[in-house]
Amino acid sequence: MRRRTPPPPSPLPQRDGVDPVRVRLPAEGAWDTVRAYLVERLSGAAAGVVAGMFDAGLIVGADGRAVPPEAAYAPGTYVWFHRELPAEVPVPFPLEVVYRDAHIVVADKPHFLATTPRGSHVTETALARLRRELGIPTLGAAHRLDRLTAGLVLFTVRPEERGAYQTLFSDRRVRKEYEAVAPYDPSLALPRTVRSRIVKERGVLAAREVEGEPNAVSRVELIEHRTDRAADRAAALGRYRLLPATGQTHQLRVHLNTLGVPILGDPLYPVVTGPVPDGDFRRPLQLLARELEFTDPVTGAAHRFRSGRTLAAWSAYGEWAGQ
């Protein structure tokens, strides 16, 4: 089996905790110049923007030198540049570090903060924030939480060890416990294990269950229930412990919705109401990654971490519902 040659190290430093964009020129193509390829590749940017980046010397090769606009196309070579990012609305909640050693950082992420740069969320992400605040440019995410979900996320300090920690999750050797607040249904028999097949199509906001071999397994337990009032309305609420054995996109949100008790504050299940707009921090999704437990693949240490966050709809339902 032929080994893939790793790319050369970036000649550009990070900016605001965000890595530069790395582009490898395809082995086959009819472009005469690097500029012609990038104009086609960066189709979302006007040709004038790309030209301006070349003129300003913002596109560099592996030696760190600016690539001239007329540089001939060379298949297989790399170029780097920083994207010009629009201003992002700051997420006004703290990102707490619950554990740190020479190998890992465990952070307690707030609602509305993405784990890693993606789409319109780049500098306002847990990874970029931690790189800036801890001064660890090599920090990488071992797994991800949805932007709307709060709780524990594991990051790695050394790039060469990241694969070992990612394998913990892909091999299901991490015990993950979540907590959710959702409607209480006295006719729903719990605890139970939910098994289904979930598919998430690119470009479609919500995942869905389909016929077929189950690829998503979740144990659902009721911790406690009570009735709260807000705006003269009574709400029967349950606090649930969720133990996913698999990690499909939106798995826990889909499974609780299937049981008829969709998680409070969910903009996708049971009805897609659209993504939460930037700057709207009302009624956060009441889902929390409460615990992570695993044996460290590098040090052999037994780790168990617990989030210190509370779900607002349980601690103060009236305030959460009235926000």
C-alpha positions as CSV (number, residue, x, y, z in Angstrom):
1,M,0.0,0.0,0.0
2,R,1.4,3.4,-1.1
3,R,1.8,5.9,1.7
4,R,0.5,9.4,1.1
5,T,3.2,12.0,1.5
6,P,2.2,14.5,4.2
7,P,1.9,18.1,3.2
8,P,4.7,20.5,4.1
9,P,4.3,22.6,7.2
10,S,2.4,25.9,6.8
11,P,4.7,28.8,6.1
12,L,2.1,31.2,7.6
13,P,1.3,31.5,11.3
14,Q,-2.3,31.3,12.6
15,R,-4.4,34.4,12.8
16,D,-6.8,34.8,15.7
17,G,-6.4,31.1,16.4
18,V,-7.4,30.1,12.9
19,D,-5.1,28.2,10.5
20,P,-4.4,29.5,7.0
21,V,-6.1,27.9,4.1
22,R,-4.0,25.3,2.4
23,V,-4.7,24.4,-1.3
24,R,-3.0,21.6,-3.2
25,L,-3.0,22.0,-7.0
26,P,-4.6,19.0,-8.6
27,A,-2.5,16.6,-10.6
28,E,-4.6,17.0,-13.7
29,G,-6.0,20.2,-15.1
30,A,-5.9,22.7,-18.0
31,W,-4.9,25.8,-16.0
32,D,-1.9,27.8,-17.2
33,T,-1.3,29.7,-14.0
34,V,-1.9,29.2,-10.3
35,R,-4.0,32.3,-10.4
36,A,-6.3,30.8,-13.1
37,Y,-6.9,27.8,-10.9
38,L,-7.6,29.7,-7.7
39,V,-10.1,32.0,-9.6
40,E,-12.0,28.8,-10.5
41,R,-11.5,27.1,-7.1
42,L,-12.6,30.1,-5.1
43,S,-15.7,30.5,-7.2
44,G,-17.4,32.3,-4.3
45,A,-14.9,35.1,-4.5
46,A,-14.8,37.6,-7.4
47,A,-11.8,37.4,-9.7
48,G,-10.8,40.8,-8.5
49,V,-10.5,39.6,-5.0
50,V,-8.1,36.8,-6.0
51,A,-6.1,39.3,-8.1
52,G,-5.9,41.6,-5.2
53,M,-4.6,38.8,-2.9
54,F,-1.8,38.1,-5.5
55,D,-1.0,41.7,-5.9
56,A,-0.7,42.1,-2.1
57,G,1.5,39.0,-1.8
58,L,-1.0,37.2,0.4
59,I,-0.8,33.9,-1.4
60,V,2.5,32.1,-0.6
61,G,4.2,28.9,-1.4
62,A,5.9,26.3,0.8
63,D,9.0,28.6,1.2
64,G,6.9,31.4,2.5
65,R,7.5,33.6,-0.5
66,A,4.6,35.3,-2.3
67,V,3.4,33.5,-5.4
68,P,3.5,35.9,-8.4
69,P,0.2,36.3,-10.4
70,E,1.9,34.8,-13.5
71,A,3.4,31.8,-11.8
72,A,3.0,28.7,-13.9
73,Y,0.6,26.0,-12.8
74,A,2.6,23.2,-11.1
75,P,0.5,20.0,-10.3
76,G,0.8,18.7,-6.8
77,T,2.3,21.9,-5.2
78,Y,0.7,23.7,-2.3
79,V,-0.2,27.4,-1.7
80,W,-1.4,29.0,1.5
81,F,-3.4,32.2,2.3
82,H,-5.6,33.6,5.1
83,R,-9.2,34.2,4.3
84,E,-10.6,37.7,4.9
85,L,-13.2,36.9,7.5
86,P,-16.4,39.0,8.2
87,A,-16.9,40.2,11.7
88,E,-18.6,37.6,13.9
89,V,-21.1,38.2,16.8
90,P,-19.2,37.3,20.0
91,V,-20.8,34.4,22.0
92,P,-21.2,36.1,25.4
93,F,-20.7,33.0,27.5
94,P,-17.4,31.7,29.1
95,L,-15.5,28.7,27.8
96,E,-14.3,26.9,30.9
97,V,-11.2,24.6,31.0
98,V,-11.9,21.7,33.3
99,Y,-8.7,19.8,32.8
100,R,-5.3,20.4,31.1
101,D,-2.1,18.4,30.9
102,A,0.7,18.0,28.4
103,H,-1.5,15.9,26.1
104,I,-5.1,17.0,26.3
105,V,-7.4,19.9,27.2
106,V,-11.0,19.3,28.3
107,A,-13.3,22.3,27.9
108,D,-16.8,22.9,29.0
109,K,-18.4,24.6,26.0
110,P,-21.3,27.0,26.2
111,H,-24.4,26.9,24.0
112,F,-24.1,28.7,20.7
113,L,-20.3,28.3,20.4
114,A,-19.2,26.0,17.5
115,T,-16.5,23.5,18.3
116,T,-14.3,24.1,15.3
117,P,-14.2,26.6,12.4
118,R,-17.0,25.9,9.9
119,G,-19.1,28.0,7.6
120,S,-19.8,31.5,9.1
121,H,-18.4,30.5,12.5
122,V,-14.6,30.7,12.4
123,T,-13.0,32.9,15.1
124,E,-16.0,32.5,17.4
125,T,-15.3,28.8,18.0
126,A,-14.1,26.8,20.9
127,L,-10.9,25.7,19.1
128,A,-9.9,29.2,18.0
129,R,-10.7,30.7,21.5
130,L,-8.7,28.1,23.3
131,R,-5.7,28.5,20.9
132,R,-5.7,32.2,21.7
133,E,-6.4,32.0,25.4
134,L,-4.1,29.1,26.2
135,G,-1.4,30.0,23.7
136,I,-1.4,26.5,22.2
137,P,-1.4,26.9,18.4
138,T,-1.2,23.1,17.9
139,L,-4.5,22.4,19.7
140,G,-6.9,20.2,17.8
141,A,-10.3,18.8,18.4
142,A,-10.7,15.1,19.1
143,H,-14.4,15.2,18.5
144,R,-17.2,17.8,18.0
145,L,-20.4,18.9,19.7
146,D,-23.2,20.7,17.8
147,R,-23.0,24.5,18.1
148,L,-26.3,24.5,20.0
149,T,-25.2,21.8,22.4
150,A,-23.2,22.7,25.6
151,G,-20.8,20.6,27.5
152,L,-17.5,18.7,27.5
153,V,-15.2,18.6,24.5
154,L,-11.8,16.9,24.3
155,F,-8.9,18.7,22.6
156,T,-5.4,17.4,21.9
157,V,-2.2,19.3,22.4
158,R,0.2,17.4,20.1
159,P,-0.8,16.8,16.5
160,E,1.0,13.5,16.4
161,E,-1.2,12.2,19.2
162,R,-4.6,13.4,17.9
163,G,-5.3,10.2,16.0
164,A,-5.0,8.1,19.1
165,Y,-7.7,10.2,20.9
166,Q,-9.9,10.4,17.8
167,T,-9.8,6.6,17.7
168,L,-11.2,6.4,21.2
169,F,-14.4,7.9,19.8
170,S,-14.5,6.0,16.5
171,D,-14.0,2.7,18.4
172,R,-16.6,3.7,21.0
173,R,-14.2,3.5,23.9
174,V,-15.5,6.8,25.4
175,R,-18.4,6.7,27.8
176,K,-20.5,9.7,27.0
177,E,-23.4,10.9,29.2
178,Y,-25.7,13.7,28.2
179,E,-28.5,15.5,30.0
180,A,-31.6,17.0,28.5
181,V,-34.8,18.8,29.5
182,A,-37.9,17.9,27.5
183,P,-41.6,17.5,28.1
184,Y,-42.6,14.8,30.5
185,D,-45.0,12.1,29.3
186,P,-46.2,9.8,32.1
187,S,-47.2,7.2,29.5
188,L,-43.6,6.9,28.1
189,A,-42.0,3.8,29.7
190,L,-38.4,4.5,30.7
191,P,-35.6,3.5,30.8
192,R,-35.4,2.2,27.3
193,T,-32.8,1.8,24.5
194,V,-33.7,3.4,21.2
195,R,-32.3,1.9,18.0
196,S,-32.8,3.3,14.5
197,R,-31.1,4.1,11.3
198,I,-30.4,7.9,11.0
199,V,-29.3,9.6,7.8
200,K,-28.2,13.2,7.5
201,E,-28.0,14.6,3.9
202,R,-25.7,17.3,3.0
203,G,-27.5,20.6,2.7
204,V,-30.5,19.4,4.6
205,L,-30.8,20.9,8.1
206,A,-32.6,18.0,9.9
207,A,-31.5,14.3,10.0
208,R,-34.2,11.7,9.6
209,E,-34.8,8.1,10.4
210,V,-35.2,5.5,7.6
211,E,-35.7,1.8,7.3
212,G,-32.6,-0.4,7.6
213,E,-30.0,-1.7,9.9
214,P,-29.7,0.5,13.0
215,N,-26.7,2.8,13.1
216,A,-27.8,4.9,16.1
217,V,-28.3,3.5,19.6
218,S,-29.2,5.6,22.7
219,R,-30.3,4.7,26.2
220,V,-32.8,7.1,27.6
221,E,-33.5,7.4,31.3
222,L,-35.8,9.7,33.3
223,I,-33.9,11.4,36.2
224,E,-36.8,13.3,37.6
225,H,-39.9,15.2,36.5
226,R,-42.0,18.2,37.8
227,T,-44.5,20.8,36.7
228,D,-43.3,24.4,36.2
229,R,-45.2,27.5,35.3
230,A,-44.3,30.3,32.9
231,A,-46.6,33.1,31.5
232,D,-49.6,31.4,33.2
233,R,-48.9,28.1,31.4
234,A,-48.1,24.9,33.2
235,A,-45.4,22.8,31.7
236,A,-44.7,19.1,32.6
237,L,-41.0,18.8,32.3
238,G,-38.6,15.9,32.5
239,R,-34.9,15.8,33.1
240,Y,-33.4,13.0,31.1
241,R,-30.1,11.1,31.2
242,L,-29.0,10.1,27.7
243,L,-26.3,7.5,27.0
244,P,-25.4,7.3,23.3
245,A,-23.6,4.1,22.2
246,T,-23.1,5.6,18.7
247,G,-22.4,9.1,17.4
248,Q,-24.7,9.9,14.5
249,T,-25.4,13.6,13.7
250,H,-28.3,14.9,15.9
251,Q,-28.8,11.4,17.3
252,L,-30.1,12.3,20.7
253,R,-32.3,15.1,19.4
254,V,-33.8,12.7,16.8
255,H,-34.4,9.9,19.3
256,L,-36.1,12.0,21.9
257,N,-38.3,13.5,19.2
258,T,-39.2,10.0,18.1
259,L,-40.2,9.2,21.6
260,G,-42.6,12.2,21.5
261,V,-40.6,14.4,23.9
262,P,-38.5,16.7,21.7
263,I,-35.7,18.6,23.6
264,L,-36.7,22.1,24.6
265,G,-35.3,24.9,22.5
266,D,-34.7,22.6,19.4
267,P,-35.1,24.6,16.2
268,L,-35.1,21.4,14.0
269,Y,-37.2,18.8,15.8
270,P,-40.1,18.2,15.5
271,V,-40.4,21.2,13.1
272,V,-37.6,22.9,11.2
273,T,-37.9,26.6,12.2
274,G,-34.5,27.5,10.7
275,P,-31.2,28.0,12.3
276,V,-30.9,30.2,15.3
277,P,-29.8,33.7,14.0
278,D,-26.4,35.0,15.0
279,G,-26.8,37.2,18.0
280,D,-30.0,35.5,19.2
281,F,-29.0,33.8,22.4
282,R,-32.5,33.2,23.8
283,R,-33.9,29.8,24.7
284,P,-30.7,27.7,24.2
285,L,-31.2,24.0,23.3
286,Q,-31.6,22.1,26.5
287,L,-29.0,19.5,25.8
288,L,-25.7,19.1,27.7
289,A,-22.7,16.8,27.3
290,R,-22.5,16.1,31.0
291,E,-19.7,13.5,31.3
292,L,-16.8,12.0,29.4
293,E,-15.0,8.9,30.7
294,F,-12.1,7.1,29.1
295,T,-8.7,5.6,29.5
296,D,-6.0,7.9,28.1
297,P,-4.4,6.1,25.1
298,V,-1.1,7.9,25.7
299,T,-0.6,8.0,29.5
300,G,-2.9,5.1,30.5
301,A,-4.6,7.3,33.1
302,A,-8.3,6.8,33.8
303,H,-10.2,10.0,33.2
304,R,-13.7,11.0,34.2
305,F,-14.8,14.6,33.6
306,R,-18.1,16.2,34.5
307,S,-19.6,19.5,33.3
308,G,-20.4,22.1,35.9
309,R,-23.1,23.7,33.8
310,T,-26.9,23.6,34.5
311,L,-29.7,23.6,32.0
312,A,-31.7,26.8,32.3
313,A,-35.1,25.3,31.6
314,W,-34.7,23.1,34.6
315,S,-33.0,25.5,37.0
316,A,-35.3,28.5,36.1
317,Y,-37.9,27.5,33.6
318,G,-39.8,30.8,33.8
319,E,-36.7,32.8,32.9
320,W,-35.8,30.4,30.1
321,A,-39.3,30.4,28.6
322,G,-39.7,34.1,28.9
323,Q,-36.3,35.2,27.4
